[in-house]
């Protein structure tokens, strides 16, 4: 037994090291799907969380909805944005002007969702930096937090880049979800 002691110690160290490396590497595996298609049965009514302005209009709050969502990623994203435009069903406050129309929506291979609104989103916006921030992140959070295929959102107006939505918040680049605005 004495002559196998050092050998067993080396084997134990190698096994322990291998287990540590395996656990570390397996925790680094991305959890996001590599495909931009996630199948939903046509009869499924998954719950989504739509982000609207809270009662005092100082934060976003989630409204849970059960929606029939199409299979295609773009169609699911359009359904979510359309529901945002229609407004909340409960006590929360809309974040997009009622006259807003979704002109186009697509998702690129990098997971950036491009959401193109008509100019009413800008022209009929009530203004103010906080209200503008809530409008933008209502869209960004609703898409990014409900759809693993969308990692960031770029807002367009009438098919063109815009510097801001209503004069305050920079929207020239894709934006990621921000949970600091959610209560």
mmCIF file of the C-alpha atoms, coordinates in Angstrom:
data_MODEL
# 
_entry.id   MODEL 
# 
loop_
_atom_site.group_PDB 
_atom_site.id 
_atom_site.type_symbol 
_atom_site.label_atom_id 
_atom_site.label_alt_id 
_atom_site.label_comp_id 
_atom_site.label_asym_id 
_atom_site.label_entity_id 
_atom_site.label_seq_id 
_atom_site.pdbx_PDB_ins_code 
_atom_site.Cartn_x 
_atom_site.Cartn_y 
_atom_site.Cartn_z 
_atom_site.occupancy 
_atom_site.B_iso_or_equiv 
_atom_site.pdbx_formal_charge 
_atom_site.auth_seq_id 
_atom_site.auth_comp_id 
_atom_site.auth_asym_id 
_atom_site.auth_atom_id 
_atom_site.pdbx_PDB_model_num 
ATOM 1   C CA . UNK A 1 1   ? 0.000   0.000  0.000   1.00 0.00 ? 1   UNK A CA 1 
ATOM 2   C CA . UNK A 1 2   ? 2.887   2.401  0.745   1.00 0.00 ? 2   UNK A CA 1 
ATOM 3   C CA . UNK A 1 3   ? 4.265   2.081  -2.719  1.00 0.00 ? 3   UNK A CA 1 
ATOM 4   C CA . UNK A 1 4   ? 0.886   2.994  -4.279  1.00 0.00 ? 4   UNK A CA 1 
ATOM 5   C CA . UNK A 1 5   ? 0.310   5.969  -1.957  1.00 0.00 ? 5   UNK A CA 1 
ATOM 6   C CA . UNK A 1 6   ? 1.984   8.633  -4.152  1.00 0.00 ? 6   UNK A CA 1 
ATOM 7   C CA . UNK A 1 7   ? 0.350   7.150  -7.254  1.00 0.00 ? 7   UNK A CA 1 
ATOM 8   C CA . UNK A 1 8   ? -3.118  7.281  -5.652  1.00 0.00 ? 8   UNK A CA 1 
ATOM 9   C CA . UNK A 1 9   ? -2.479  10.853 -4.524  1.00 0.00 ? 9   UNK A CA 1 
ATOM 10  C CA . UNK A 1 10  ? -1.606  11.895 -8.088  1.00 0.00 ? 10  UNK A CA 1 
ATOM 11  C CA . UNK A 1 11  ? -4.705  10.108 -9.470  1.00 0.00 ? 11  UNK A CA 1 
ATOM 12  C CA . UNK A 1 12  ? -6.910  11.804 -6.870  1.00 0.00 ? 12  UNK A CA 1 
ATOM 13  C CA . UNK A 1 13  ? -5.469  15.220 -7.793  1.00 0.00 ? 13  UNK A CA 1 
ATOM 14  C CA . UNK A 1 14  ? -5.985  14.600 -11.524 1.00 0.00 ? 14  UNK A CA 1 
ATOM 15  C CA . UNK A 1 15  ? -9.591  13.474 -11.004 1.00 0.00 ? 15  UNK A CA 1 
ATOM 16  C CA . UNK A 1 16  ? -10.338 16.445 -8.743  1.00 0.00 ? 16  UNK A CA 1 
ATOM 17  C CA . UNK A 1 17  ? -8.775  18.813 -11.278 1.00 0.00 ? 17  UNK A CA 1 
ATOM 18  C CA . UNK A 1 18  ? -10.749 17.259 -14.133 1.00 0.00 ? 18  UNK A CA 1 
ATOM 19  C CA . UNK A 1 19  ? -14.021 17.608 -12.204 1.00 0.00 ? 19  UNK A CA 1 
ATOM 20  C CA . UNK A 1 20  ? -13.215 21.262 -11.436 1.00 0.00 ? 20  UNK A CA 1 
ATOM 21  C CA . UNK A 1 21  ? -12.377 22.041 -15.087 1.00 0.00 ? 21  UNK A CA 1 
ATOM 22  C CA . UNK A 1 22  ? -15.490 20.212 -16.340 1.00 0.00 ? 22  UNK A CA 1 
ATOM 23  C CA . UNK A 1 23  ? -17.763 22.128 -13.961 1.00 0.00 ? 23  UNK A CA 1 
ATOM 24  C CA . UNK A 1 24  ? -16.115 25.444 -14.830 1.00 0.00 ? 24  UNK A CA 1 
ATOM 25  C CA . UNK A 1 25  ? -16.372 24.877 -18.576 1.00 0.00 ? 25  UNK A CA 1 
ATOM 26  C CA . UNK A 1 26  ? -19.961 23.635 -18.396 1.00 0.00 ? 26  UNK A CA 1 
ATOM 27  C CA . UNK A 1 27  ? -20.963 26.815 -16.558 1.00 0.00 ? 27  UNK A CA 1 
ATOM 28  C CA . UNK A 1 28  ? -19.561 28.842 -19.477 1.00 0.00 ? 28  UNK A CA 1 
ATOM 29  C CA . UNK A 1 29  ? -21.868 27.257 -22.058 1.00 0.00 ? 29  UNK A CA 1 
ATOM 30  C CA . UNK A 1 30  ? -24.255 29.904 -23.407 1.00 0.00 ? 30  UNK A CA 1 
ATOM 31  C CA . UNK A 1 31  ? -27.881 29.349 -22.515 1.00 0.00 ? 31  UNK A CA 1 
ATOM 32  C CA . UNK A 1 32  ? -29.265 31.283 -25.483 1.00 0.00 ? 32  UNK A CA 1 
ATOM 33  C CA . UNK A 1 33  ? -30.333 29.159 -28.425 1.00 0.00 ? 33  UNK A CA 1 
ATOM 34  C CA . UNK A 1 34  ? -28.116 29.340 -31.484 1.00 0.00 ? 34  UNK A CA 1 
ATOM 35  C CA . UNK A 1 35  ? -31.103 29.188 -33.785 1.00 0.00 ? 35  UNK A CA 1 
ATOM 36  C CA . UNK A 1 36  ? -33.324 32.173 -34.469 1.00 0.00 ? 36  UNK A CA 1 
ATOM 37  C CA . UNK A 1 37  ? -36.336 29.875 -34.589 1.00 0.00 ? 37  UNK A CA 1 
ATOM 38  C CA . UNK A 1 38  ? -38.048 28.655 -31.480 1.00 0.00 ? 38  UNK A CA 1 
ATOM 39  C CA . UNK A 1 39  ? -41.090 26.549 -32.139 1.00 0.00 ? 39  UNK A CA 1 
ATOM 40  C CA . UNK A 1 40  ? -44.315 27.245 -30.295 1.00 0.00 ? 40  UNK A CA 1 
ATOM 41  C CA . UNK A 1 41  ? -47.301 25.011 -30.925 1.00 0.00 ? 41  UNK A CA 1 
ATOM 42  C CA . UNK A 1 42  ? -49.998 27.081 -32.623 1.00 0.00 ? 42  UNK A CA 1 
ATOM 43  C CA . UNK A 1 43  ? -52.376 26.493 -29.712 1.00 0.00 ? 43  UNK A CA 1 
ATOM 44  C CA . UNK A 1 44  ? -49.857 27.544 -27.058 1.00 0.00 ? 44  UNK A CA 1 
ATOM 45  C CA . UNK A 1 45  ? -50.681 30.596 -24.985 1.00 0.00 ? 45  UNK A CA 1 
ATOM 46  C CA . UNK A 1 46  ? -47.394 31.393 -23.297 1.00 0.00 ? 46  UNK A CA 1 
ATOM 47  C CA . UNK A 1 47  ? -47.255 34.157 -20.754 1.00 0.00 ? 47  UNK A CA 1 
ATOM 48  C CA . UNK A 1 48  ? -45.331 37.260 -21.718 1.00 0.00 ? 48  UNK A CA 1 
ATOM 49  C CA . UNK A 1 49  ? -44.495 40.322 -19.694 1.00 0.00 ? 49  UNK A CA 1 
ATOM 50  C CA . UNK A 1 50  ? -45.228 43.647 -21.346 1.00 0.00 ? 50  UNK A CA 1 
ATOM 51  C CA . UNK A 1 51  ? -43.613 46.686 -19.761 1.00 0.00 ? 51  UNK A CA 1 
ATOM 52  C CA . UNK A 1 52  ? -45.761 49.778 -19.301 1.00 0.00 ? 52  UNK A CA 1 
ATOM 53  C CA . UNK A 1 53  ? -45.382 52.883 -17.179 1.00 0.00 ? 53  UNK A CA 1 
ATOM 54  C CA . UNK A 1 54  ? -46.180 52.413 -13.504 1.00 0.00 ? 54  UNK A CA 1 
ATOM 55  C CA . UNK A 1 55  ? -48.891 54.358 -11.728 1.00 0.00 ? 55  UNK A CA 1 
ATOM 56  C CA . UNK A 1 56  ? -46.737 57.395 -10.902 1.00 0.00 ? 56  UNK A CA 1 
ATOM 57  C CA . UNK A 1 57  ? -45.026 57.236 -14.320 1.00 0.00 ? 57  UNK A CA 1 
ATOM 58  C CA . UNK A 1 58  ? -41.555 57.067 -12.745 1.00 0.00 ? 58  UNK A CA 1 
ATOM 59  C CA . UNK A 1 59  ? -40.787 53.449 -13.590 1.00 0.00 ? 59  UNK A CA 1 
ATOM 60  C CA . UNK A 1 60  ? -41.836 50.487 -15.709 1.00 0.00 ? 60  UNK A CA 1 
ATOM 61  C CA . UNK A 1 61  ? -44.051 47.710 -14.399 1.00 0.00 ? 61  UNK A CA 1 
ATOM 62  C CA . UNK A 1 62  ? -44.720 44.366 -16.009 1.00 0.00 ? 62  UNK A CA 1 
ATOM 63  C CA . UNK A 1 63  ? -48.186 43.385 -17.115 1.00 0.00 ? 63  UNK A CA 1 
ATOM 64  C CA . UNK A 1 64  ? -48.453 39.614 -17.470 1.00 0.00 ? 64  UNK A CA 1 
ATOM 65  C CA . UNK A 1 65  ? -50.425 38.480 -20.487 1.00 0.00 ? 65  UNK A CA 1 
ATOM 66  C CA . UNK A 1 66  ? -51.276 35.170 -22.004 1.00 0.00 ? 66  UNK A CA 1 
ATOM 67  C CA . UNK A 1 67  ? -50.933 35.491 -25.773 1.00 0.00 ? 67  UNK A CA 1 
ATOM 68  C CA . UNK A 1 68  ? -51.112 33.203 -28.763 1.00 0.00 ? 68  UNK A CA 1 
ATOM 69  C CA . UNK A 1 69  ? -47.683 33.620 -30.297 1.00 0.00 ? 69  UNK A CA 1 
ATOM 70  C CA . UNK A 1 70  ? -46.732 32.538 -33.821 1.00 0.00 ? 70  UNK A CA 1 
ATOM 71  C CA . UNK A 1 71  ? -43.823 30.218 -34.546 1.00 0.00 ? 71  UNK A CA 1 
ATOM 72  C CA . UNK A 1 72  ? -41.636 32.668 -36.453 1.00 0.00 ? 72  UNK A CA 1 
ATOM 73  C CA . UNK A 1 73  ? -39.427 34.928 -34.320 1.00 0.00 ? 73  UNK A CA 1 
ATOM 74  C CA . UNK A 1 74  ? -40.317 38.070 -36.277 1.00 0.00 ? 74  UNK A CA 1 
ATOM 75  C CA . UNK A 1 75  ? -44.044 37.365 -36.009 1.00 0.00 ? 75  UNK A CA 1 
ATOM 76  C CA . UNK A 1 76  ? -43.764 36.815 -32.248 1.00 0.00 ? 76  UNK A CA 1 
ATOM 77  C CA . UNK A 1 77  ? -41.862 40.084 -31.875 1.00 0.00 ? 77  UNK A CA 1 
ATOM 78  C CA . UNK A 1 78  ? -44.503 41.902 -33.955 1.00 0.00 ? 78  UNK A CA 1 
ATOM 79  C CA . UNK A 1 79  ? -47.248 40.498 -31.699 1.00 0.00 ? 79  UNK A CA 1 
ATOM 80  C CA . UNK A 1 80  ? -45.441 41.811 -28.608 1.00 0.00 ? 80  UNK A CA 1 
ATOM 81  C CA . UNK A 1 81  ? -44.867 45.284 -30.076 1.00 0.00 ? 81  UNK A CA 1 
ATOM 82  C CA . UNK A 1 82  ? -48.463 45.457 -31.329 1.00 0.00 ? 82  UNK A CA 1 
ATOM 83  C CA . UNK A 1 83  ? -49.683 44.653 -27.809 1.00 0.00 ? 83  UNK A CA 1 
ATOM 84  C CA . UNK A 1 84  ? -47.485 47.463 -26.453 1.00 0.00 ? 84  UNK A CA 1 
ATOM 85  C CA . UNK A 1 85  ? -48.984 49.913 -28.936 1.00 0.00 ? 85  UNK A CA 1 
ATOM 86  C CA . UNK A 1 86  ? -52.512 48.841 -27.947 1.00 0.00 ? 86  UNK A CA 1 
ATOM 87  C CA . UNK A 1 87  ? -51.658 49.688 -24.344 1.00 0.00 ? 87  UNK A CA 1 
ATOM 88  C CA . UNK A 1 88  ? -52.173 48.038 -20.982 1.00 0.00 ? 88  UNK A CA 1 
ATOM 89  C CA . UNK A 1 89  ? -55.322 46.176 -19.977 1.00 0.00 ? 89  UNK A CA 1 
ATOM 90  C CA . UNK A 1 90  ? -54.925 46.979 -16.292 1.00 0.00 ? 90  UNK A CA 1 
ATOM 91  C CA . UNK A 1 91  ? -54.034 49.998 -14.152 1.00 0.00 ? 91  UNK A CA 1 
ATOM 92  C CA . UNK A 1 92  ? -50.701 50.783 -15.854 1.00 0.00 ? 92  UNK A CA 1 
ATOM 93  C CA . UNK A 1 93  ? -50.166 53.643 -18.337 1.00 0.00 ? 93  UNK A CA 1 
ATOM 94  C CA . UNK A 1 94  ? -49.352 53.330 -22.029 1.00 0.00 ? 94  UNK A CA 1 
ATOM 95  C CA . UNK A 1 95  ? -45.798 54.192 -23.044 1.00 0.00 ? 95  UNK A CA 1 
ATOM 96  C CA . UNK A 1 96  ? -46.322 54.676 -26.783 1.00 0.00 ? 96  UNK A CA 1 
ATOM 97  C CA . UNK A 1 97  ? -48.732 57.176 -28.339 1.00 0.00 ? 97  UNK A CA 1 
ATOM 98  C CA . UNK A 1 98  ? -52.001 55.562 -29.467 1.00 0.00 ? 98  UNK A CA 1 
ATOM 99  C CA . UNK A 1 99  ? -51.375 56.724 -33.055 1.00 0.00 ? 99  UNK A CA 1 
ATOM 100 C CA . UNK A 1 100 ? -48.103 54.768 -33.243 1.00 0.00 ? 100 UNK A CA 1 
ATOM 101 C CA . UNK A 1 101 ? -47.913 52.159 -35.991 1.00 0.00 ? 101 UNK A CA 1 
ATOM 102 C CA . UNK A 1 102 ? -45.397 49.372 -36.402 1.00 0.00 ? 102 UNK A CA 1 
ATOM 103 C CA . UNK A 1 103 ? -44.122 49.678 -39.980 1.00 0.00 ? 103 UNK A CA 1 
ATOM 104 C CA . UNK A 1 104 ? -41.582 46.839 -39.952 1.00 0.00 ? 104 UNK A CA 1 
ATOM 105 C CA . UNK A 1 105 ? -39.661 44.561 -37.648 1.00 0.00 ? 105 UNK A CA 1 
ATOM 106 C CA . UNK A 1 106 ? -36.785 42.218 -38.318 1.00 0.00 ? 106 UNK A CA 1 
ATOM 107 C CA . UNK A 1 107 ? -34.095 40.400 -36.356 1.00 0.00 ? 107 UNK A CA 1 
ATOM 108 C CA . UNK A 1 108 ? -30.551 40.078 -37.669 1.00 0.00 ? 108 UNK A CA 1 
ATOM 109 C CA . UNK A 1 109 ? -28.140 37.175 -37.190 1.00 0.00 ? 109 UNK A CA 1 
ATOM 110 C CA . UNK A 1 110 ? -26.535 38.936 -34.189 1.00 0.00 ? 110 UNK A CA 1 
ATOM 111 C CA . UNK A 1 111 ? -29.799 39.009 -32.246 1.00 0.00 ? 111 UNK A CA 1 
ATOM 112 C CA . UNK A 1 112 ? -30.535 42.696 -32.825 1.00 0.00 ? 112 UNK A CA 1 
ATOM 113 C CA . UNK A 1 113 ? -34.213 43.438 -33.327 1.00 0.00 ? 113 UNK A CA 1 
ATOM 114 C CA . UNK A 1 114 ? -34.928 46.424 -35.583 1.00 0.00 ? 114 UNK A CA 1 
ATOM 115 C CA . UNK A 1 115 ? -38.283 48.025 -34.763 1.00 0.00 ? 115 UNK A CA 1 
ATOM 116 C CA . UNK A 1 116 ? -39.510 50.592 -37.270 1.00 0.00 ? 116 UNK A CA 1 
ATOM 117 C CA . UNK A 1 117 ? -42.312 52.922 -36.114 1.00 0.00 ? 117 UNK A CA 1 
ATOM 118 C CA . UNK A 1 118 ? -44.197 55.605 -38.019 1.00 0.00 ? 118 UNK A CA 1 
ATOM 119 C CA . UNK A 1 119 ? -43.454 59.236 -37.142 1.00 0.00 ? 119 UNK A CA 1 
ATOM 120 C CA . UNK A 1 120 ? -46.398 59.377 -34.722 1.00 0.00 ? 120 UNK A CA 1 
ATOM 121 C CA . UNK A 1 121 ? -44.173 57.720 -32.122 1.00 0.00 ? 121 UNK A CA 1 
ATOM 122 C CA . UNK A 1 122 ? -42.104 60.918 -32.196 1.00 0.00 ? 122 UNK A CA 1 
ATOM 123 C CA . UNK A 1 123 ? -44.627 63.580 -33.198 1.00 0.00 ? 123 UNK A CA 1 
ATOM 124 C CA . UNK A 1 124 ? -47.300 62.558 -30.658 1.00 0.00 ? 124 UNK A CA 1 
ATOM 125 C CA . UNK A 1 125 ? -44.923 61.715 -27.815 1.00 0.00 ? 125 UNK A CA 1 
ATOM 126 C CA . UNK A 1 126 ? -45.764 63.743 -24.683 1.00 0.00 ? 126 UNK A CA 1 
ATOM 127 C CA . UNK A 1 127 ? -42.085 64.619 -24.173 1.00 0.00 ? 127 UNK A CA 1 
ATOM 128 C CA . UNK A 1 128 ? -39.876 64.745 -21.118 1.00 0.00 ? 128 UNK A CA 1 
ATOM 129 C CA . UNK A 1 129 ? -36.715 62.752 -20.602 1.00 0.00 ? 129 UNK A CA 1 
ATOM 130 C CA . UNK A 1 130 ? -38.210 60.245 -18.139 1.00 0.00 ? 130 UNK A CA 1 
ATOM 131 C CA . UNK A 1 131 ? -41.281 59.621 -20.289 1.00 0.00 ? 131 UNK A CA 1 
ATOM 132 C CA . UNK A 1 132 ? -39.033 59.131 -23.317 1.00 0.00 ? 132 UNK A CA 1 
ATOM 133 C CA . UNK A 1 133 ? -36.798 56.735 -21.369 1.00 0.00 ? 133 UNK A CA 1 
ATOM 134 C CA . UNK A 1 134 ? -39.827 54.689 -20.301 1.00 0.00 ? 134 UNK A CA 1 
ATOM 135 C CA . UNK A 1 135 ? -41.161 54.595 -23.882 1.00 0.00 ? 135 UNK A CA 1 
ATOM 136 C CA . UNK A 1 136 ? -37.868 53.304 -25.257 1.00 0.00 ? 136 UNK A CA 1 
ATOM 137 C CA . UNK A 1 137 ? -37.292 50.693 -22.573 1.00 0.00 ? 137 UNK A CA 1 
ATOM 138 C CA . UNK A 1 138 ? -40.899 49.575 -22.700 1.00 0.00 ? 138 UNK A CA 1 
ATOM 139 C CA . UNK A 1 139 ? -40.114 48.285 -26.198 1.00 0.00 ? 139 UNK A CA 1 
ATOM 140 C CA . UNK A 1 140 ? -36.563 47.120 -25.461 1.00 0.00 ? 140 UNK A CA 1 
ATOM 141 C CA . UNK A 1 141 ? -37.412 45.241 -22.244 1.00 0.00 ? 141 UNK A CA 1 
ATOM 142 C CA . UNK A 1 142 ? -40.605 43.691 -23.647 1.00 0.00 ? 142 UNK A CA 1 
ATOM 143 C CA . UNK A 1 143 ? -38.686 42.214 -26.579 1.00 0.00 ? 143 UNK A CA 1 
ATOM 144 C CA . UNK A 1 144 ? -35.362 41.307 -24.936 1.00 0.00 ? 144 UNK A CA 1 
ATOM 145 C CA . UNK A 1 145 ? -36.839 39.813 -21.764 1.00 0.00 ? 145 UNK A CA 1 
ATOM 146 C CA . UNK A 1 146 ? -39.508 37.743 -23.529 1.00 0.00 ? 146 UNK A CA 1 
ATOM 147 C CA . UNK A 1 147 ? -37.534 36.555 -26.535 1.00 0.00 ? 147 UNK A CA 1 
ATOM 148 C CA . UNK A 1 148 ? -34.155 34.861 -26.068 1.00 0.00 ? 148 UNK A CA 1 
ATOM 149 C CA . UNK A 1 149 ? -33.473 35.383 -29.773 1.00 0.00 ? 149 UNK A CA 1 
ATOM 150 C CA . UNK A 1 150 ? -33.405 39.174 -29.317 1.00 0.00 ? 150 UNK A CA 1 
ATOM 151 C CA . UNK A 1 151 ? -30.459 40.510 -27.331 1.00 0.00 ? 151 UNK A CA 1 
ATOM 152 C CA . UNK A 1 152 ? -30.751 44.200 -28.219 1.00 0.00 ? 152 UNK A CA 1 
ATOM 153 C CA . UNK A 1 153 ? -33.227 46.518 -29.949 1.00 0.00 ? 153 UNK A CA 1 
ATOM 154 C CA . UNK A 1 154 ? -32.635 49.323 -32.456 1.00 0.00 ? 154 UNK A CA 1 
ATOM 155 C CA . UNK A 1 155 ? -35.535 51.741 -32.882 1.00 0.00 ? 155 UNK A CA 1 
ATOM 156 C CA . UNK A 1 156 ? -36.096 53.300 -36.292 1.00 0.00 ? 156 UNK A CA 1 
ATOM 157 C CA . UNK A 1 157 ? -38.585 55.995 -37.294 1.00 0.00 ? 157 UNK A CA 1 
ATOM 158 C CA . UNK A 1 158 ? -40.055 55.814 -40.800 1.00 0.00 ? 158 UNK A CA 1 
ATOM 159 C CA . UNK A 1 159 ? -37.280 53.417 -41.844 1.00 0.00 ? 159 UNK A CA 1 
ATOM 160 C CA . UNK A 1 160 ? -34.467 55.733 -40.784 1.00 0.00 ? 160 UNK A CA 1 
ATOM 161 C CA . UNK A 1 161 ? -32.049 56.079 -37.925 1.00 0.00 ? 161 UNK A CA 1 
ATOM 162 C CA . UNK A 1 162 ? -33.058 58.702 -35.406 1.00 0.00 ? 162 UNK A CA 1 
ATOM 163 C CA . UNK A 1 163 ? -30.874 60.363 -32.807 1.00 0.00 ? 163 UNK A CA 1 
ATOM 164 C CA . UNK A 1 164 ? -33.652 60.445 -30.212 1.00 0.00 ? 164 UNK A CA 1 
ATOM 165 C CA . UNK A 1 165 ? -37.282 59.494 -29.845 1.00 0.00 ? 165 UNK A CA 1 
ATOM 166 C CA . UNK A 1 166 ? -38.413 62.825 -28.363 1.00 0.00 ? 166 UNK A CA 1 
ATOM 167 C CA . UNK A 1 167 ? -35.280 64.916 -27.961 1.00 0.00 ? 167 UNK A CA 1 
ATOM 168 C CA . UNK A 1 168 ? -33.475 63.428 -24.949 1.00 0.00 ? 168 UNK A CA 1 
ATOM 169 C CA . UNK A 1 169 ? -32.412 59.767 -25.075 1.00 0.00 ? 169 UNK A CA 1 
ATOM 170 C CA . UNK A 1 170 ? -29.852 58.578 -27.636 1.00 0.00 ? 170 UNK A CA 1 
ATOM 171 C CA . UNK A 1 171 ? -31.301 55.780 -29.789 1.00 0.00 ? 171 UNK A CA 1 
ATOM 172 C CA . UNK A 1 172 ? -28.632 55.751 -32.502 1.00 0.00 ? 172 UNK A CA 1 
ATOM 173 C CA . UNK A 1 173 ? -27.362 52.355 -31.332 1.00 0.00 ? 173 UNK A CA 1 
ATOM 174 C CA . UNK A 1 174 ? -29.040 49.075 -30.319 1.00 0.00 ? 174 UNK A CA 1 
ATOM 175 C CA . UNK A 1 175 ? -30.079 49.031 -26.663 1.00 0.00 ? 175 UNK A CA 1 
ATOM 176 C CA . UNK A 1 176 ? -30.098 46.098 -24.233 1.00 0.00 ? 176 UNK A CA 1 
ATOM 177 C CA . UNK A 1 177 ? -32.712 45.475 -21.557 1.00 0.00 ? 177 UNK A CA 1 
ATOM 178 C CA . UNK A 1 178 ? -32.459 47.601 -18.408 1.00 0.00 ? 178 UNK A CA 1 
ATOM 179 C CA . UNK A 1 179 ? -34.057 46.165 -15.292 1.00 0.00 ? 179 UNK A CA 1 
ATOM 180 C CA . UNK A 1 180 ? -33.140 49.208 -13.198 1.00 0.00 ? 180 UNK A CA 1 
ATOM 181 C CA . UNK A 1 181 ? -36.214 50.928 -14.600 1.00 0.00 ? 181 UNK A CA 1 
ATOM 182 C CA . UNK A 1 182 ? -38.565 48.124 -13.505 1.00 0.00 ? 182 UNK A CA 1 
ATOM 183 C CA . UNK A 1 183 ? -40.409 48.033 -10.181 1.00 0.00 ? 183 UNK A CA 1 
# 
